[in-house]
Amino acid sequence: MVLPFHLCSHVQNSFRARHKSICVPHTTQNLAILSVLLRTGFLQNVARGTTAQASPEQFHEVGDAQRRIWADLKYREDRPVLSSMSLISKPSKKIYMTSKEILRLCSGRRVQSQKPLRMGEIAVVRTDSKEHEWLEAREAVQLGLEGEVICRAM
């Protein structure tokens, strides 16, 4: 099982190394976190592919071990859009928040020893809802959902 801190460190290190795109193992969790980053404007594109290239056609022809998610990184004025990405909920200590606690986190107040979200910063939340399983914190507040706060990106 691929843990979210692998993705967080991989994305952050790729931005710092000025890579054009990254390739990560295809899991539901990785796809969901990358799609949240895409929706919030930190990534340019997300596509399924193989270990060799981003090719949705070849994705269905290869086995599970060869399936990858390709993400194009976004830069503005030759500077990375994403400056840091860190894990909040760890395997040893999972951080669950109610919708009111997520609202406090988004509105600039400290919650459960977590620093508040700053301007331009997002938090990825995994909810129990099957329809809206992976959301950005502000989306979870709008829908009134609670869940595990996985990571934050700025």
GROMACS elastic network, one bead per residue, 0.5 to 0.9 nm:
[ bonds ]
;  ai    aj funct       b0    kb
    1    27     6  0.87528   500
    2     5     6  0.85341   500
    2     6     6  0.70116   500
    2     7     6  0.83149   500
    2    25     6  0.79683   500
    2    27     6  0.77366   500
    2    29     6  0.85042   500
    2    30     6  0.84131   500
    3     6     6  0.57965   500
    3     7     6  0.73934   500
    3    29     6  0.85548   500
    3    30     6  0.88732   500
    3    91     6  0.83051   500
    4     7     6  0.52534   500
    4     8     6  0.62842   500
    4     9     6  0.87633   500
    4    29     6  0.75689   500
    4    30     6  0.73687   500
    4    33     6  0.86274   500
    4    87     6  0.73938   500
    4    90     6  0.85810   500
    4   150     6  0.75904   500
    4   151     6  0.80109   500
    5     9     6  0.60518   500
    5    10     6  0.83059   500
    5    86     6  0.75285   500
    5    87     6  0.59767   500
    5    90     6  0.80998   500
    5   151     6  0.84127   500
    6     9     6  0.54489   500
    6    10     6  0.60129   500
    6    11     6  0.86007   500
    7    10     6  0.50261   500
    7    11     6  0.60164   500
    7    12     6  0.84469   500
    7    24     6  0.74443   500
    7    30     6  0.69358   500
    7    33     6  0.86601   500
    7    34     6  0.89509   500
    8    11     6  0.54130   500
    8    12     6  0.61459   500
    8    13     6  0.85226   500
    8    84     6  0.87224   500
    8    85     6  0.56136   500
    8    86     6  0.60384   500
    8    87     6  0.68634   500
    8   151     6  0.77769   500
    8   152     6  0.89394   500
    8   153     6  0.86685   500
    9    12     6  0.51689   500
    9    13     6  0.58963   500
    9    14     6  0.83613   500
    9    85     6  0.71844   500
    9    86     6  0.75131   500
    9    87     6  0.89152   500
   10    13     6  0.52892   500
   10    14     6  0.60206   500
   10    15     6  0.86604   500
   10    22     6  0.82358   500
   10    24     6  0.82643   500
   11    14     6  0.51640   500
   11    15     6  0.63026   500
   11    16     6  0.87220   500
   11    22     6  0.75070   500
   11    73     6  0.87087   500
   11    82     6  0.87651   500
   11    84     6  0.88712   500
   11    85     6  0.75789   500
   12    15     6  0.53112   500
   12    16     6  0.63421   500
   12    17     6  0.87451   500
   12    82     6  0.73844   500
   12    83     6  0.70599   500
   12    84     6  0.58722   500
   12    85     6  0.58337   500
   12    86     6  0.84792   500
   13    16     6  0.50362   500
   13    17     6  0.61104   500
   13    18     6  0.85788   500
   13    19     6  0.89387   500
   13    84     6  0.89801   500
   14    17     6  0.50621   500
   14    18     6  0.61493   500
   14    19     6  0.54135   500
   14    20     6  0.82922   500
   14    21     6  0.79449   500
   14    22     6  0.70351   500
   14    73     6  0.83629   500
   15    18     6  0.50126   500
   15    19     6  0.61243   500
   15    20     6  0.83427   500
   15    21     6  0.89951   500
   15    73     6  0.71092   500
   15    74     6  0.85099   500
   15    75     6  0.86489   500
   15    80     6  0.60028   500
   15    81     6  0.82463   500
   15    82     6  0.69710   500
   15    83     6  0.74750   500
   15    84     6  0.88944   500
   16    19     6  0.78369   500
   16    80     6  0.74286   500
   16    82     6  0.89898   500
   16    83     6  0.77660   500
   18    21     6  0.89475   500
   18    73     6  0.85682   500
   18    75     6  0.86891   500
   18    78     6  0.89851   500
   18    79     6  0.85748   500
   18    80     6  0.74600   500
   19    22     6  0.72069   500
   19    72     6  0.87473   500
   19    73     6  0.72707   500
   20    71     6  0.87452   500
   20    72     6  0.60704   500
   20    73     6  0.56640   500
   20    74     6  0.79503   500
   20    75     6  0.89949   500
   21    70     6  0.68158   500
   21    71     6  0.54560   500
   21    73     6  0.53712   500
   21    74     6  0.88506   500
   22    69     6  0.81188   500
   22    70     6  0.56421   500
   22    71     6  0.53704   500
   22    72     6  0.65986   500
   22    73     6  0.74905   500
   23    49     6  0.88348   500
   23    50     6  0.88773   500
   23    51     6  0.75396   500
   23    53     6  0.87039   500
   23    54     6  0.85751   500
   23    68     6  0.62108   500
   23    69     6  0.56167   500
   23    71     6  0.66074   500
   24    27     6  0.87357   500
   24    30     6  0.76087   500
   24    51     6  0.88863   500
   24    67     6  0.88991   500
   24    68     6  0.55786   500
   24    69     6  0.53361   500
   24    70     6  0.66402   500
   24    71     6  0.83481   500
   25    30     6  0.74708   500
   25    51     6  0.88012   500
   25    65     6  0.81794   500
   25    66     6  0.82408   500
   25    67     6  0.66023   500
   25    69     6  0.61778   500
   25    70     6  0.89845   500
   26    29     6  0.84479   500
   26    30     6  0.66465   500
   26    31     6  0.68644   500
   26    48     6  0.78339   500
   26    49     6  0.87985   500
   26    64     6  0.79821   500
   26    65     6  0.85697   500
   26    66     6  0.86048   500
   26    67     6  0.55928   500
   26    69     6  0.53697   500
   27    30     6  0.52703   500
   27    31     6  0.61571   500
   27    32     6  0.85123   500
   27    67     6  0.89526   500
   27    68     6  0.83372   500
   27    69     6  0.83806   500
   28    31     6  0.51789   500
   28    32     6  0.60412   500
   28    33     6  0.86538   500
   29    32     6  0.51362   500
   29    33     6  0.61907   500
   29    34     6  0.85347   500
   29   134     6  0.84255   500
   30    33     6  0.52795   500
   30    34     6  0.60359   500
   30    35     6  0.84345   500
   30    69     6  0.79931   500
   31    34     6  0.52264   500
   31    35     6  0.60091   500
   31    36     6  0.86495   500
   31    46     6  0.84112   500
   31    48     6  0.89848   500
   31    69     6  0.70327   500
   32    35     6  0.50944   500
   32    36     6  0.62760   500
   32    37     6  0.87101   500
   32   133     6  0.86075   500
   32   134     6  0.60642   500
   32   135     6  0.83538   500
   33    36     6  0.51504   500
   33    37     6  0.63429   500
   33    38     6  0.86587   500
   33   124     6  0.69820   500
   33   134     6  0.72448   500
   33   135     6  0.84172   500
   33   151     6  0.89480   500
   34    38     6  0.60972   500
   34    39     6  0.86397   500
   34    43     6  0.78953   500
   34    46     6  0.72228   500
   34    69     6  0.88982   500
   34    71     6  0.76189   500
   35    39     6  0.60876   500
   35    40     6  0.85599   500
   35    43     6  0.85888   500
   35    45     6  0.89160   500
   35    46     6  0.71018   500
   36    39     6  0.51006   500
   36    40     6  0.62230   500
   36    41     6  0.86672   500
   36    42     6  0.88405   500
   36   124     6  0.72475   500
   36   134     6  0.75756   500
   36   135     6  0.65887   500
   36   136     6  0.63876   500
   37    40     6  0.52275   500
   37    41     6  0.62579   500
   37    42     6  0.52522   500
   37    43     6  0.60235   500
   37   122     6  0.87194   500
   37   124     6  0.86734   500
   37   136     6  0.86170   500
   37   153     6  0.83321   500
   38    41     6  0.52372   500
   38    42     6  0.57361   500
   38    44     6  0.65201   500
   38    45     6  0.67163   500
   38    46     6  0.72137   500
   38    71     6  0.88148   500
   39    42     6  0.77908   500
   39    43     6  0.80414   500
   40    43     6  0.80276   500
   40   122     6  0.80785   500
   40   136     6  0.82029   500
   41    44     6  0.71811   500
   41    74     6  0.81691   500
   41    81     6  0.83200   500
   42    73     6  0.73835   500
   42    74     6  0.62314   500
   42    75     6  0.86721   500
   42    80     6  0.88515   500
   42    81     6  0.59052   500
   42    82     6  0.59499   500
   42   153     6  0.87786   500
   42   154     6  0.86014   500
   43    46     6  0.75815   500
   43    71     6  0.69448   500
   43    72     6  0.60849   500
   43    74     6  0.51014   500
   43    75     6  0.86939   500
   43    81     6  0.81545   500
   43    82     6  0.84993   500
   44    71     6  0.73646   500
   44    72     6  0.52663   500
   44    73     6  0.57341   500
   44    74     6  0.52875   500
   44    75     6  0.88065   500
   45    70     6  0.81100   500
   45    71     6  0.55875   500
   45    72     6  0.50604   500
   45    73     6  0.75120   500
   45    74     6  0.85988   500
   46    69     6  0.70137   500
   46    70     6  0.57164   500
   46    72     6  0.64731   500
   47    54     6  0.62115   500
   47    55     6  0.75206   500
   47    56     6  0.69699   500
   47    68     6  0.87021   500
   47    69     6  0.58521   500
   47    70     6  0.51858   500
   47    71     6  0.63984   500
   47    72     6  0.86380   500
   48    53     6  0.89433   500
   48    54     6  0.59076   500
   48    55     6  0.63361   500
   48    56     6  0.52548   500
   48    57     6  0.88363   500
   48    58     6  0.89734   500
   48    59     6  0.64090   500
   48    67     6  0.75218   500
   48    68     6  0.60457   500
   48    70     6  0.59680   500
   48    71     6  0.87094   500
   49    52     6  0.78109   500
   49    53     6  0.58875   500
   49    56     6  0.52136   500
   49    57     6  0.77394   500
   49    58     6  0.65233   500
   49    60     6  0.85756   500
   49    66     6  0.85349   500
   49    67     6  0.60632   500
   49    68     6  0.52751   500
   49    69     6  0.59465   500
   49    70     6  0.66339   500
   50    53     6  0.54997   500
   50    54     6  0.62172   500
   50    55     6  0.66458   500
   50    56     6  0.82709   500
   50    58     6  0.68120   500
   50    59     6  0.57510   500
   50    62     6  0.74024   500
   50    66     6  0.55518   500
   50    68     6  0.51487   500
   50    69     6  0.77422   500
   50    70     6  0.86108   500
   51    54     6  0.80489   500
   51    66     6  0.56907   500
   51    67     6  0.65335   500
   51    68     6  0.59815   500
   51    69     6  0.88175   500
   52    55     6  0.87406   500
   52    66     6  0.88358   500
   53    68     6  0.86979   500
   53    70     6  0.79053   500
   54    58     6  0.85470   500
   54    59     6  0.83153   500
   54    68     6  0.79830   500
   54    69     6  0.74889   500
   54    70     6  0.58216   500
   54    71     6  0.87804   500
   55    58     6  0.54629   500
   55    59     6  0.62189   500
   56    60     6  0.72760   500
   57    60     6  0.63952   500
   57    61     6  0.74892   500
   58    61     6  0.51273   500
   58    62     6  0.66170   500
   59    62     6  0.58983   500
   59    63     6  0.83625   500
   59    66     6  0.82961   500
   59    67     6  0.61409   500
   59    68     6  0.79565   500
   60    63     6  0.78430   500
   60    67     6  0.83855   500
   62    65     6  0.80780   500
   62    66     6  0.61103   500
   62    67     6  0.67900   500
   63    66     6  0.55842   500
   63    67     6  0.66718   500
   64    67     6  0.53327   500
   64    68     6  0.86975   500
   65    68     6  0.83770   500
   73    80     6  0.80502   500
   73    81     6  0.83026   500
   73    82     6  0.88163   500
   74    79     6  0.87454   500
   74    80     6  0.64489   500
   74    81     6  0.59356   500
   74    82     6  0.79907   500
   75    78     6  0.56591   500
   75    79     6  0.53150   500
   75    81     6  0.52781   500
   75    82     6  0.83203   500
   76    79     6  0.53119   500
   76    80     6  0.63581   500
   76    81     6  0.62693   500
   77    80     6  0.83640   500
   79    82     6  0.88517   500
   80    83     6  0.64366   500
   81   154     6  0.81173   500
   82    85     6  0.75325   500
   82   153     6  0.69837   500
   82   154     6  0.55223   500
   83   153     6  0.77419   500
   83   154     6  0.57096   500
   84   152     6  0.82676   500
   84   153     6  0.57587   500
   84   154     6  0.53737   500
   85   151     6  0.71429   500
   85   152     6  0.57101   500
   85   154     6  0.64076   500
   86   150     6  0.89414   500
   86   151     6  0.56407   500
   86   152     6  0.55402   500
   86   153     6  0.65313   500
   87    90     6  0.67965   500
   87   149     6  0.88695   500
   87   150     6  0.61959   500
   87   152     6  0.64588   500
   87   153     6  0.88984   500
   88    94     6  0.80308   500
   88    95     6  0.70676   500
   88   114     6  0.80278   500
   88   123     6  0.88231   500
   88   149     6  0.64852   500
   88   150     6  0.54281   500
   88   152     6  0.68678   500
   89    92     6  0.83039   500
   89    93     6  0.62151   500
   89    96     6  0.81011   500
   89   148     6  0.71742   500
   89   149     6  0.60579   500
   89   151     6  0.67434   500
   90    93     6  0.50443   500
   90    94     6  0.54040   500
   90    95     6  0.77049   500
   90   150     6  0.78254   500
   91    94     6  0.61973   500
   94   148     6  0.70137   500
   94   149     6  0.80966   500
   94   150     6  0.82672   500
   95   112     6  0.82375   500
   95   147     6  0.84134   500
   95   148     6  0.55778   500
   95   149     6  0.59067   500
   95   150     6  0.76567   500
   96   146     6  0.76229   500
   96   147     6  0.53995   500
   96   149     6  0.61713   500
   97   100     6  0.78287   500
   97   101     6  0.55791   500
   97   102     6  0.61162   500
   97   111     6  0.86568   500
   97   112     6  0.85337   500
   97   146     6  0.58503   500
   97   147     6  0.56423   500
   97   148     6  0.62664   500
   97   149     6  0.70305   500
   98   101     6  0.51596   500
   98   102     6  0.62742   500
   98   103     6  0.86166   500
   98   144     6  0.87941   500
   98   145     6  0.73592   500
   98   147     6  0.66116   500
   98   148     6  0.89097   500
   99   102     6  0.50682   500
   99   103     6  0.61491   500
   99   104     6  0.86776   500
   99   140     6  0.71990   500
   99   141     6  0.58270   500
   99   143     6  0.88060   500
   99   144     6  0.56204   500
   99   145     6  0.54651   500
   99   147     6  0.78988   500
  100   104     6  0.62720   500
  100   105     6  0.86781   500
  100   141     6  0.77482   500
  100   144     6  0.83267   500
  100   146     6  0.82514   500
  101   105     6  0.61995   500
  101   106     6  0.86638   500
  101   111     6  0.64178   500
  101   112     6  0.85280   500
  101   146     6  0.85276   500
  102   106     6  0.62076   500
  102   107     6  0.85706   500
  102   111     6  0.80646   500
  102   137     6  0.65374   500
  102   138     6  0.79592   500
  102   140     6  0.78254   500
  102   141     6  0.65876   500
  102   145     6  0.89699   500
  102   146     6  0.74978   500
  102   147     6  0.88563   500
  102   149     6  0.85424   500
  103   106     6  0.51110   500
  103   107     6  0.60462   500
  103   108     6  0.87821   500
  103   109     6  0.88211   500
  103   137     6  0.79646   500
  103   138     6  0.75013   500
  103   140     6  0.87224   500
  103   141     6  0.58728   500
  104   107     6  0.50852   500
  104   108     6  0.64199   500
  104   109     6  0.52888   500
  104   110     6  0.71488   500
  104   111     6  0.68923   500
  104   116     6  0.78181   500
  105   108     6  0.56828   500
  105   109     6  0.53619   500
  105   110     6  0.60898   500
  105   111     6  0.60158   500
  105   114     6  0.78631   500
  105   115     6  0.75387   500
  105   117     6  0.60658   500
  105   137     6  0.85341   500
  106   109     6  0.74059   500
  106   116     6  0.65275   500
  106   117     6  0.55458   500
  106   118     6  0.81040   500
  106   122     6  0.84007   500
  106   123     6  0.85993   500
  106   137     6  0.70991   500
  106   138     6  0.67531   500
  106   141     6  0.86305   500
  107   116     6  0.74045   500
  107   117     6  0.74617   500
  107   118     6  0.88601   500
  108   115     6  0.82355   500
  108   117     6  0.59801   500
  108   118     6  0.69624   500
  109   114     6  0.88800   500
  109   115     6  0.73394   500
  109   116     6  0.51298   500
  109   117     6  0.80912   500
  110   113     6  0.64676   500
  110   114     6  0.56713   500
  110   115     6  0.50690   500
  110   116     6  0.50496   500
  110   117     6  0.87454   500
  111   114     6  0.51945   500
  111   115     6  0.69313   500
  111   116     6  0.72454   500
  112   115     6  0.85691   500
  114   117     6  0.89246   500
  115   118     6  0.87255   500
  117   120     6  0.81275   500
  117   121     6  0.56958   500
  117   122     6  0.67428   500
  117   123     6  0.76537   500
  117   152     6  0.82589   500
  118   121     6  0.53536   500
  118   122     6  0.81998   500
  118   154     6  0.82598   500
  119   122     6  0.86912   500
  119   154     6  0.85239   500
  120   153     6  0.86883   500
  120   154     6  0.61623   500
  121   152     6  0.70324   500
  121   153     6  0.56621   500
  122   136     6  0.65853   500
  122   137     6  0.67821   500
  122   138     6  0.80813   500
  122   151     6  0.84536   500
  122   152     6  0.55311   500
  122   153     6  0.53864   500
  122   154     6  0.64789   500
  123   135     6  0.84838   500
  123   136     6  0.56688   500
  123   137     6  0.52737   500
  123   138     6  0.82135   500
  123   149     6  0.68675   500
  123   150     6  0.73113   500
  123   151     6  0.56583   500
  123   153     6  0.64037   500
  123   154     6  0.89515   500
  124   134     6  0.70595   500
  124   135     6  0.58710   500
  124   137     6  0.59238   500
  124   148     6  0.85812   500
  124   149     6  0.59665   500
  124   150     6  0.55598   500
  124   151     6  0.54372   500
  124   152     6  0.62188   500
  124   153     6  0.82787   500
  125   133     6  0.81063   500
  125   134     6  0.58307   500
  125   135     6  0.52664   500
  125   136     6  0.58390   500
  125   137     6  0.58270   500
  125   140     6  0.73353   500
  125   146     6  0.81528   500
  125   147     6  0.61599   500
  125   148     6  0.55850   500
  125   150     6  0.57076   500
  125   151     6  0.76443   500
  126   129     6  0.86145   500
  126   132     6  0.84295   500
  126   133     6  0.55128   500
  126   135     6  0.64558   500
  126   136     6  0.87075   500
  126   146     6  0.82586   500
  126   147     6  0.54496   500
  126   148     6  0.51665   500
  126   149     6  0.63810   500
  126   150     6  0.68596   500
  127   130     6  0.79425   500
  127   132     6  0.69411   500
  127   134     6  0.63148   500
  127   135     6  0.76021   500
  127   140     6  0.81028   500
  127   145     6  0.67053   500
  127   146     6  0.59557   500
  127   148     6  0.64346   500
  127   149     6  0.86908   500
  128   131     6  0.89024   500
  128   132     6  0.80175   500
  128   133     6  0.61444   500
  128   145     6  0.82562   500
  128   146     6  0.77205   500
  128   147     6  0.65166   500
  128   148     6  0.88254   500
  129   132     6  0.53348   500
  129   133     6  0.52411   500
  129   134     6  0.87567   500
  129   145     6  0.79209   500
  130   133     6  0.52473   500
  131   134     6  0.89524   500
  132   135     6  0.66596   500
  132   140     6  0.85302   500
  132   145     6  0.88723   500
  134   140     6  0.88600   500
  135   138     6  0.80711   500
  135   139     6  0.60237   500
  135   140     6  0.60554   500
  136   139     6  0.53202   500
  136   140     6  0.63946   500
  136   141     6  0.88774   500
  137   140     6  0.50554   500
  137   141     6  0.63098   500
  137   142     6  0.87841   500
  137   149     6  0.80333   500
  138   141     6  0.50338   500
  138   142     6  0.63137   500
  138   143     6  0.87352   500
  139   142     6  0.50907   500
  139   143     6  0.62761   500
  139   144     6  0.84690   500
  139   145     6  0.86347   500
  140   143     6  0.51536   500
  140   144     6  0.58699   500
  140   145     6  0.50728   500
  140   146     6  0.69204   500
  140   147     6  0.85578   500
  141   145     6  0.62896   500
  141   146     6  0.80214   500
  142   145     6  0.79209   500
  146   149     6  0.89872   500
  149   152     6  0.83145   500
